[in-house]
């Protein structure tokens, strides 16, 4: 047998330590010992010396020693169990009840959320399988971003734009572009009276520069004469009218197309649409409901169906109307009060790297798009009553970062894997092992570095508690944590996340239990001996011994 490999008898720890045996020769280190190995060897030797001293005194019988140690072990385990129970109750309470800041944000935005939920209902009325499209469109308007719908004709793309216009009680502009469209179709005709005065000014009233909500069909048929001006309107909300630069009160422009842009000159226009959504025909399962709704509408037109009158519909829309100024205020409040945690920022960085390096062809994501995506998630969190963006809010990125529709599923898969991964679990276990090894020394050399080791154990416990709170909050997906994710998407995310999150949660709970037990040992270090830590944390002790016999790196 190699001199560096332990004999099988060495793992009968209780018998070896109880008998006060010195460390067997089969556990000798190689000459290349490092500090941590010296510490562990000294700890082992000191445990043996303590045991040998107790045996030589002959004060207690072996049975009394075993009984005392069993009693001490039972007390430690009971204390750890009580602490673990209290921690779990605190975690459950904190998960179910928002913290002060979050609770304040939740109560402050409750009336707004009620209006927005009602607005979603009004916009969805009579539409089948358009839940996601409606929610994304309203969120884009609140964030003052633009939406691109890609799909065949007759899929309610223009109807969504008109419904948003009615909801905002603003000016609506609608136009279909062709290859031969001229700037006058979008920006208004030239003023003849101004030309007489040698001024190049357009009559913009009733055109895009004066619109609050706009719908432009076949948006990618825009030619170079239209493109530059359109880009400035979309991004900066400005329109150069002669020598004047006018502010454009545009809340949201809804673009529609049957196909993706094919030329590079349209890439900049494509990038201006933060939210991209592929719209399909109603499924076979939803077709009967759509036909029934259409029949009801036809009956309502002849007065044969009992529906709300046009007056009541207008009154309902007026009560939930969102003005341009209100949307601006909501966005400003969100950017001012909603924080973006480091894990969310890191997820965005990792996702861009993944899209650039792991997907073929690589997906380009501009810096502007990432910054705007963060702003949109802040608005989503704020209107959902939260004071910080969560990892679950990042599921909205599946509608933001793709270039081709088939890339959306790959982005979704990456987000789900990142949200459910056991982030930090291995590092926390390694840190716990390091604290455990120093705790062994503390128990043999009373008082030495006790406060420092106890402080680290407490800090690790608190870190694990925070992680468990985050995991349990993530397991709550599907309970209305984000009003902008449709029910269908929520159910899909929940079914994918819950099994993985449950496995990760149990692993963190086991690690937290060890950390709490170690903290209890250190808090009672003055009345404990080296053997007590072996009794309450046998698995961690076994791992500790295996680490002693690994050759130094």
C-alpha positions as CSV (number, residue, x, y, z in Angstrom):
1,X,0.0,0.0,0.0
2,X,1.2,3.5,-0.9
3,X,2.4,5.5,2.1
4,X,0.1,8.3,1.1
5,X,-3.1,6.1,1.0
6,X,-5.1,5.5,4.2
7,X,-5.7,2.1,5.5
8,X,-9.4,1.0,5.6
9,X,-9.2,1.0,9.3
10,X,-8.6,4.7,9.3
11,X,-12.2,5.4,8.4
12,X,-13.4,3.8,11.6
13,X,-13.2,7.3,13.1
14,X,-15.1,6.8,16.2
15,X,-13.0,3.8,17.3
16,X,-9.7,5.4,16.4
17,X,-10.4,8.7,18.1
18,X,-12.2,7.2,21.1
19,X,-9.2,5.0,21.9
20,X,-6.9,8.0,21.9
21,X,-4.8,6.5,19.1
22,X,-2.2,8.6,17.5
23,X,-2.4,8.9,13.8
24,X,-1.4,5.6,12.1
25,X,1.8,5.5,10.1
26,X,-0.2,4.8,7.0
27,X,-1.4,8.4,6.9
28,X,2.1,10.0,6.7
29,X,2.3,12.9,4.3
30,X,4.8,13.2,1.5
31,X,7.7,15.7,2.1
32,X,5.9,18.4,0.1
33,X,3.5,19.4,2.9
34,X,1.7,22.7,2.6
35,X,0.2,24.8,5.4
36,X,-3.3,23.4,5.2
37,X,-1.9,19.9,5.6
38,X,0.2,20.9,8.6
39,X,-2.9,22.4,10.2
40,X,-4.9,19.3,9.7
41,X,-2.1,17.0,11.0
42,X,-1.7,19.2,14.0
43,X,-5.5,19.1,14.6
44,X,-5.5,15.3,14.4
45,X,-2.5,15.0,16.8
46,X,-4.1,17.4,19.3
47,X,-7.3,15.4,19.2
48,X,-5.3,12.2,19.9
49,X,-3.4,13.9,22.7
50,X,-6.6,15.2,24.3
51,X,-8.1,11.7,24.2
52,X,-4.9,10.1,25.6
53,X,-4.9,12.6,28.4
54,X,-8.5,11.9,29.3
55,X,-7.8,8.2,29.3
56,X,-4.8,8.5,31.6
57,X,-6.7,10.5,34.1
58,X,-9.2,7.7,34.5
59,X,-11.8,10.1,36.0
60,X,-14.7,9.0,33.8
61,X,-15.5,5.5,32.6
62,X,-15.8,4.8,28.9
63,X,-19.6,4.4,29.2
64,X,-19.8,7.8,30.9
65,X,-17.8,9.5,28.3
66,X,-20.0,8.0,25.5
67,X,-23.1,9.1,27.4
68,X,-21.8,12.7,27.9
69,X,-20.9,13.0,24.2
70,X,-24.2,11.6,23.1
71,X,-26.0,14.0,25.3
72,X,-23.9,16.9,24.0
73,X,-24.5,15.8,20.4
74,X,-28.2,15.6,20.9
75,X,-28.3,19.2,22.4
76,X,-26.3,20.5,19.4
77,X,-28.6,18.8,16.9
78,X,-31.7,20.0,18.7
79,X,-30.4,23.6,18.7
80,X,-29.5,23.4,15.0
81,X,-33.0,22.0,14.2
82,X,-34.7,24.8,16.1
83,X,-32.6,27.4,14.3
84,X,-33.2,25.8,10.9
85,X,-37.0,25.8,11.6
86,X,-36.9,29.4,12.6
87,X,-34.9,30.3,9.5
88,X,-37.3,28.4,7.2
89,X,-40.3,30.2,8.8
90,X,-38.5,33.6,8.2
91,X,-37.8,32.6,4.6
92,X,-41.4,31.6,4.0
93,X,-42.6,34.8,5.6
94,X,-40.3,37.0,3.6
95,X,-41.1,35.2,0.3
96,X,-44.8,35.6,0.8
97,X,-44.7,39.1,2.3
98,X,-42.8,41.8,0.4
99,X,-40.1,43.7,2.2
100,X,-40.8,47.3,3.3
101,X,-39.4,48.9,0.1
102,X,-41.1,46.4,-2.1
103,X,-44.3,46.6,-0.1
104,X,-44.3,50.3,-0.5
105,X,-43.8,50.1,-4.2
106,X,-46.5,47.4,-4.4
107,X,-49.1,49.5,-2.6
108,X,-48.1,52.7,-4.5
109,X,-48.6,51.0,-7.9
110,X,-51.7,49.0,-7.0
111,X,-54.2,51.5,-8.6
112,X,-52.0,51.6,-11.7
113,X,-51.8,47.8,-11.9
114,X,-55.6,47.6,-11.7
115,X,-55.9,50.1,-14.6
116,X,-53.4,48.2,-16.7
117,X,-55.1,44.8,-16.1
118,X,-58.3,46.3,-17.2
119,X,-56.6,47.8,-20.2
120,X,-55.3,44.4,-21.2
121,X,-58.8,43.0,-20.9
122,X,-60.3,45.7,-23.1
123,X,-57.6,45.3,-25.7
124,X,-58.0,41.5,-25.7
125,X,-61.8,41.6,-26.0
126,X,-62.9,39.7,-29.1
127,X,-59.3,38.6,-30.0
128,X,-58.3,34.9,-29.9
129,X,-54.8,33.8,-29.1
130,X,-53.4,37.3,-28.9
131,X,-52.7,37.5,-25.2
132,X,-48.9,37.8,-25.6
133,X,-49.2,40.4,-28.4
134,X,-51.5,42.6,-26.4
135,X,-49.3,42.5,-23.3
136,X,-46.1,43.2,-25.2
137,X,-47.7,46.1,-27.1
138,X,-49.0,47.8,-23.9
139,X,-45.7,47.3,-22.2
140,X,-43.9,48.8,-25.2
141,X,-46.2,51.9,-25.1
142,X,-45.5,52.4,-21.4
143,X,-41.7,52.1,-22.1
144,X,-42.0,54.3,-25.1
145,X,-40.6,51.7,-27.4
146,X,-41.7,50.3,-30.7
147,X,-43.1,46.8,-31.7
148,X,-42.6,44.8,-34.8
149,X,-45.1,42.1,-35.8
150,X,-44.0,39.6,-38.4
151,X,-46.6,37.4,-40.0
152,X,-49.1,36.9,-42.8
153,X,-51.9,39.3,-43.6
154,X,-55.2,39.0,-41.7
155,X,-53.7,38.2,-38.3
156,X,-55.0,41.3,-36.5
157,X,-51.7,43.2,-36.6
158,X,-53.3,46.6,-37.6
159,X,-56.2,46.0,-35.2
160,X,-53.8,45.8,-32.3
161,X,-52.4,49.2,-33.3
162,X,-55.9,50.7,-33.5
163,X,-56.8,49.4,-30.1
164,X,-53.8,50.9,-28.5
165,X,-54.6,54.2,-30.1
166,X,-58.1,54.1,-28.6
167,X,-56.7,53.2,-25.3
168,X,-54.3,56.1,-25.3
169,X,-57.0,58.5,-26.5
170,X,-54.4,59.9,-28.9
171,X,-54.0,60.6,-32.6
172,X,-53.7,57.5,-34.7
173,X,-51.8,57.3,-38.0
174,X,-51.9,54.3,-40.3
175,X,-50.1,53.8,-43.7
176,X,-49.2,50.9,-46.0
177,X,-45.8,51.3,-47.7
178,X,-44.7,50.2,-51.1
179,X,-41.5,50.4,-53.0
180,X,-42.7,53.5,-54.6
181,X,-43.9,55.3,-51.4
182,X,-42.8,58.9,-51.1
183,X,-42.0,60.9,-48.0
184,X,-45.2,62.9,-48.4
185,X,-47.2,59.8,-47.5
186,X,-45.7,59.6,-44.0
187,X,-44.6,63.1,-43.2
188,X,-47.1,65.3,-45.0
189,X,-47.1,67.4,-48.2
190,X,-45.1,70.4,-48.8
191,X,-46.7,73.7,-47.9
192,X,-47.3,75.7,-51.0
193,X,-47.6,78.9,-49.1
194,X,-44.3,78.3,-47.4
195,X,-42.7,77.6,-50.8
196,X,-43.8,81.0,-51.9
197,X,-41.7,82.4,-49.0
198,X,-38.8,80.2,-50.0
199,X,-39.3,77.9,-47.0
200,X,-39.3,74.1,-47.3
201,X,-41.9,73.2,-44.8
202,X,-44.4,70.2,-44.6
203,X,-48.0,70.3,-43.4
204,X,-47.6,67.6,-40.7
205,X,-51.1,67.7,-39.2
206,X,-52.7,64.3,-39.5
207,X,-49.4,62.6,-40.4
208,X,-46.7,60.6,-38.5
209,X,-44.9,63.7,-36.9
210,X,-48.2,64.5,-35.0
211,X,-49.3,61.0,-34.2
212,X,-49.3,59.4,-30.7
213,X,-49.7,55.9,-32.0
214,X,-48.8,54.8,-35.5
215,X,-49.2,51.6,-37.6
216,X,-47.0,51.2,-40.7
217,X,-47.6,48.1,-42.7
218,X,-44.9,46.6,-44.9
219,X,-42.4,48.7,-43.0
220,X,-39.4,47.2,-44.7
221,X,-40.5,48.5,-48.0
222,X,-39.4,51.9,-46.9
223,X,-36.9,53.4,-49.5
224,X,-33.9,55.6,-48.8
225,X,-35.9,58.8,-49.3
226,X,-38.0,57.8,-46.3
227,X,-35.6,55.8,-44.2
228,X,-33.3,58.5,-42.7
229,X,-36.2,60.7,-41.5
230,X,-38.0,57.7,-40.2
231,X,-35.0,56.6,-38.1
232,X,-34.8,60.0,-36.4
233,X,-38.5,60.0,-35.6
234,X,-38.3,56.5,-34.1
235,X,-35.2,56.9,-32.1
236,X,-35.1,60.5,-31.0
237,X,-38.8,61.5,-31.4
238,X,-37.6,64.5,-33.6
239,X,-38.7,65.7,-37.0
240,X,-36.7,68.2,-39.1
241,X,-39.4,70.4,-40.7
242,X,-37.5,73.0,-42.8
243,X,-35.2,74.9,-40.5
244,X,-37.1,73.8,-37.4
245,X,-36.7,70.6,-35.4
246,X,-40.0,69.5,-34.0
247,X,-40.7,67.2,-31.1
248,X,-42.8,64.2,-32.1
249,X,-45.4,63.0,-29.5
250,X,-45.0,59.4,-30.6
251,X,-45.8,56.9,-27.9
252,X,-45.4,53.7,-30.0
253,X,-45.1,52.8,-33.6
254,X,-46.3,49.4,-34.6
255,X,-44.5,48.0,-37.6
256,X,-45.8,45.0,-39.6
257,X,-44.2,42.9,-42.3
258,X,-44.7,39.6,-44.0
259,X,-41.0,39.1,-44.1
260,X,-37.7,40.0,-42.5
261,X,-35.5,42.8,-44.0
262,X,-33.2,41.6,-46.7
263,X,-30.9,44.5,-47.3
264,X,-28.3,45.8,-44.9
265,X,-29.6,49.4,-45.2
266,X,-32.7,48.2,-43.3
267,X,-30.7,46.8,-40.4
268,X,-30.8,50.1,-38.5
269,X,-34.6,50.3,-39.0
270,X,-34.9,46.7,-37.8
271,X,-32.9,47.5,-34.7
272,X,-35.3,50.4,-33.8
273,X,-38.0,47.9,-32.9
274,X,-37.2,46.7,-29.4
275,X,-39.9,44.1,-29.2
276,X,-40.3,41.6,-32.1
277,X,-43.1,39.1,-32.2
278,X,-44.0,36.6,-34.8
279,X,-47.7,36.5,-35.3
280,X,-49.3,33.3,-36.6
281,X,-52.8,32.5,-37.7
282,X,-55.3,31.3,-35.0
283,X,-54.7,27.6,-34.3
284,X,-57.2,24.9,-35.3
285,X,-58.1,24.6,-31.6
286,X,-58.9,28.4,-31.3
287,X,-60.7,28.7,-34.7
288,X,-64.2,27.8,-33.3
289,X,-63.9,30.5,-30.6
290,X,-62.8,33.1,-33.2
291,X,-65.7,32.3,-35.5
292,X,-68.1,32.4,-32.5
293,X,-66.8,35.9,-31.6
294,X,-67.2,37.0,-35.2
295,X,-70.8,35.8,-35.3
296,X,-71.6,37.6,-32.1
297,X,-70.1,40.8,-33.5
298,X,-72.3,40.4,-36.6
299,X,-75.4,39.9,-34.5
300,X,-74.5,42.9,-32.4
301,X,-74.4,45.0,-35.6
302,X,-78.0,44.0,-36.4
303,X,-79.1,44.6,-32.8
304,X,-79.9,40.9,-32.1
305,X,-77.2,40.3,-29.5
306,X,-76.9,41.7,-26.0
307,X,-73.6,43.5,-25.8
308,X,-72.4,46.7,-24.2
309,X,-73.4,49.8,-26.1
310,X,-70.9,51.9,-27.9
311,X,-71.4,54.5,-25.2
312,X,-70.5,52.1,-22.4
313,X,-67.5,50.9,-24.3
314,X,-66.3,54.5,-24.8
315,X,-66.8,55.1,-21.0
316,X,-64.8,52.0,-20.1
317,X,-61.9,53.1,-22.3
318,X,-62.0,56.6,-21.0
319,X,-61.7,55.4,-17.4
320,X,-58.5,53.4,-18.2
321,X,-57.1,55.8,-20.8
322,X,-53.3,56.3,-20.6
323,X,-52.1,59.7,-21.9
324,X,-48.7,60.4,-23.4
325,X,-47.8,62.3,-20.3
326,X,-48.8,59.5,-18.0
327,X,-46.8,56.9,-19.9
328,X,-43.8,59.3,-19.7
329,X,-44.2,59.6,-15.9
330,X,-44.5,55.8,-15.4
331,X,-41.3,55.2,-17.4
332,X,-39.4,57.9,-15.4
333,X,-40.6,56.5,-12.1
334,X,-39.5,53.0,-13.1
335,X,-36.1,54.1,-14.2
336,X,-35.7,56.1,-11.0
337,X,-36.9,53.6,-8.4
338,X,-36.3,50.1,-9.8
339,X,-32.9,48.7,-9.3
340,X,-31.1,46.1,-11.5
341,X,-29.3,43.5,-9.4
342,X,-25.8,42.3,-10.3
343,X,-27.1,38.8,-11.3
344,X,-29.5,40.3,-13.9
345,X,-26.7,42.4,-15.4
346,X,-24.4,39.4,-15.5
347,X,-27.2,37.3,-17.1
348,X,-27.4,39.9,-19.9
349,X,-23.7,39.9,-20.4
350,X,-23.6,36.1,-20.5
351,X,-26.6,36.0,-22.9
352,X,-24.9,38.3,-25.4
353,X,-21.7,36.2,-25.2
354,X,-23.8,33.1,-25.8
355,X,-25.6,34.6,-28.8
356,X,-22.3,35.8,-30.3
357,X,-20.2,32.6,-29.7
358,X,-22.6,29.6,-29.4
359,X,-25.2,30.3,-32.0
360,X,-24.6,29.9,-35.8
361,X,-24.8,32.3,-37.5
362,X,-23.8,34.6,-34.6
363,X,-26.5,37.0,-33.3
364,X,-25.5,40.6,-33.1
365,X,-27.0,42.5,-30.2
366,X,-26.3,46.3,-30.2
367,X,-25.4,48.2,-27.0
368,X,-28.4,50.4,-27.6
369,X,-30.7,47.3,-27.6
370,X,-29.3,46.0,-24.3
371,X,-29.7,49.4,-22.6
372,X,-33.3,49.7,-23.8
373,X,-34.0,46.1,-22.8
374,X,-33.0,46.9,-19.2
375,X,-35.2,50.0,-19.2
376,X,-38.2,47.9,-20.5
377,X,-37.6,45.3,-17.7
378,X,-37.5,48.1,-15.1
379,X,-40.9,49.3,-16.4
380,X,-42.2,45.7,-16.3
381,X,-41.0,45.3,-12.7
382,X,-42.4,48.7,-11.6
383,X,-45.9,48.1,-13.0
384,X,-45.9,44.7,-11.4
385,X,-45.3,46.3,-7.9
386,X,-41.6,45.4,-7.5
387,X,-38.6,47.6,-6.6
388,X,-36.0,45.5,-8.5
389,X,-35.7,43.5,-11.7
390,X,-35.8,39.8,-11.1
391,X,-34.3,36.9,-13.1
392,X,-37.8,35.9,-14.1
393,X,-38.4,39.4,-15.6
394,X,-35.5,38.5,-18.0
395,X,-37.8,36.0,-19.7
396,X,-39.0,39.1,-21.6
397,X,-35.7,39.0,-23.4
398,X,-37.0,36.2,-25.6
399,X,-39.0,38.8,-27.4
400,X,-36.1,41.3,-27.7
401,X,-32.8,39.8,-28.7
402,X,-33.5,37.5,-31.6
403,X,-32.7,38.3,-35.2
404,X,-34.4,35.3,-36.8
405,X,-37.7,33.9,-35.3
406,X,-36.2,30.4,-34.9
407,X,-33.6,31.9,-32.5
408,X,-36.3,32.7,-29.9
409,X,-36.5,29.2,-28.6
410,X,-32.7,29.0,-28.1
411,X,-32.8,32.3,-26.1
412,X,-35.6,30.9,-24.0
413,X,-33.7,27.7,-23.3
414,X,-30.6,29.6,-22.3
415,X,-32.6,31.9,-19.9
416,X,-34.3,28.9,-18.3
417,X,-31.0,27.1,-17.8
418,X,-29.4,30.2,-16.2
419,X,-32.4,31.0,-13.9
420,X,-32.5,27.4,-12.6
421,X,-28.7,26.6,-12.4
422,X,-27.1,26.0,-8.9
423,X,-25.3,29.3,-9.0
424,X,-22.8,29.6,-6.2
425,X,-23.6,26.2,-4.7
426,X,-20.1,24.7,-5.2
427,X,-18.4,27.9,-4.0
428,X,-20.5,27.9,-0.9
429,X,-19.7,24.3,-0.2
430,X,-16.0,24.9,-0.6
431,X,-16.2,27.9,1.8
432,X,-18.0,25.8,4.4
433,X,-15.3,23.2,4.1
434,X,-12.7,25.8,4.8
435,X,-14.6,27.1,7.8
436,X,-15.0,23.6,9.1
437,X,-11.2,22.8,8.9
438,X,-10.5,26.0,11.0
439,X,-13.3,25.1,13.4
440,X,-11.5,21.8,14.1
441,X,-8.4,23.8,15.2
442,X,-10.5,26.2,17.3
443,X,-11.9,23.2,19.3
444,X,-8.5,21.9,20.1
445,X,-6.9,25.3,20.9
446,X,-9.7,27.0,22.8
447,X,-10.3,30.7,22.0
448,X,-7.9,30.9,19.1
449,X,-9.5,32.8,16.2
450,X,-13.0,31.8,17.5
451,X,-14.6,35.1,16.8
452,X,-13.2,35.3,13.3
453,X,-14.3,31.7,12.4
454,X,-17.8,32.2,14.0
455,X,-18.2,35.5,12.0
456,X,-17.5,33.7,8.7
457,X,-19.9,30.9,9.5
458,X,-22.6,33.4,10.3
459,X,-21.9,35.3,7.1
460,X,-22.1,32.1,5.1
461,X,-25.4,31.2,6.7
462,X,-26.9,34.6,5.9
463,X,-25.7,34.3,2.3
464,X,-27.4,30.9,2.0
465,X,-30.6,32.3,3.5
466,X,-30.6,35.1,0.8
467,X,-30.1,32.5,-1.9
468,X,-33.0,30.4,-0.6
469,X,-35.3,33.4,-0.6
470,X,-34.4,34.1,-4.2
471,X,-35.0,30.4,-5.1
472,X,-38.3,30.2,-3.4
473,X,-39.4,33.5,-5.1
474,X,-38.4,32.0,-8.4
475,X,-40.5,28.9,-7.7
476,X,-43.5,31.2,-7.3
477,X,-43.5,31.9,-11.1
478,X,-47.1,31.6,-12.4
479,X,-48.5,33.5,-9.4
480,X,-48.7,36.9,-11.1
481,X,-45.1,37.9,-10.4
482,X,-45.0,39.6,-13.8
483,X,-48.2,40.8,-15.5
484,X,-46.5,41.2,-18.9
485,X,-45.8,37.5,-19.3
486,X,-48.9,35.8,-20.8
487,X,-50.5,32.8,-19.0
488,X,-49.4,30.4,-21.8
489,X,-45.8,31.6,-21.4
490,X,-46.0,31.5,-17.6
491,X,-47.3,27.9,-17.6
492,X,-44.5,26.9,-19.9
493,X,-41.8,28.6,-17.9
494,X,-43.2,27.1,-14.6
495,X,-43.3,23.6,-15.9
496,X,-39.6,23.9,-17.1
497,X,-38.3,25.7,-14.0
498,X,-40.0,24.1,-11.0
499,X,-38.3,20.7,-11.1
500,X,-34.8,22.2,-11.5
501,X,-35.4,24.9,-8.9
502,X,-36.7,22.3,-6.5
503,X,-33.5,20.3,-6.8
504,X,-31.3,23.4,-6.4
505,X,-33.4,24.5,-3.4
506,X,-33.0,21.2,-1.6
507,X,-29.2,21.3,-2.2
508,X,-29.0,24.8,-0.7
509,X,-31.2,23.8,2.3
510,X,-28.8,20.8,3.0
511,X,-25.9,23.2,2.9
512,X,-27.7,25.7,5.1
513,X,-28.4,23.0,7.7
514,X,-24.6,22.2,7.8
515,X,-23.8,25.9,8.2
516,X,-26.3,26.4,11.0
517,X,-24.9,23.3,12.8
518,X,-21.4,24.5,12.5
519,X,-22.4,27.9,13.8
520,X,-24.0,26.2,16.8
521,X,-20.8,24.2,17.5
522,X,-18.7,27.4,17.4
523,X,-21.1,29.3,19.6
524,X,-20.7,26.5,22.2
525,X,-17.0,25.9,21.6
526,X,-15.9,26.5,25.2
527,X,-17.9,23.4,26.4
528,X,-17.2,21.2,23.4
529,X,-14.3,18.9,22.5
530,X,-12.9,17.9,19.1
531,X,-15.0,14.8,19.0
532,X,-18.3,16.6,19.2
533,X,-17.9,18.1,15.7
534,X,-17.3,14.6,14.3
535,X,-20.6,13.5,15.8
536,X,-22.8,16.3,14.5
537,X,-21.1,16.7,11.0
538,X,-19.8,13.2,10.2
539,X,-20.0,13.7,6.4
540,X,-18.1,17.0,6.5
541,X,-15.5,15.3,8.7
542,X,-15.1,12.5,6.3
543,X,-14.6,15.0,3.5
544,X,-12.1,16.8,5.7
545,X,-10.0,13.6,6.2
546,X,-10.1,12.8,2.5
547,X,-8.7,16.2,1.8
548,X,-5.8,15.6,4.2
549,X,-4.5,12.7,2.1
550,X,-4.6,14.5,-1.2
551,X,-1.1,15.5,-2.4
552,X,-0.4,19.2,-2.4
553,X,-1.0,21.0,-5.7
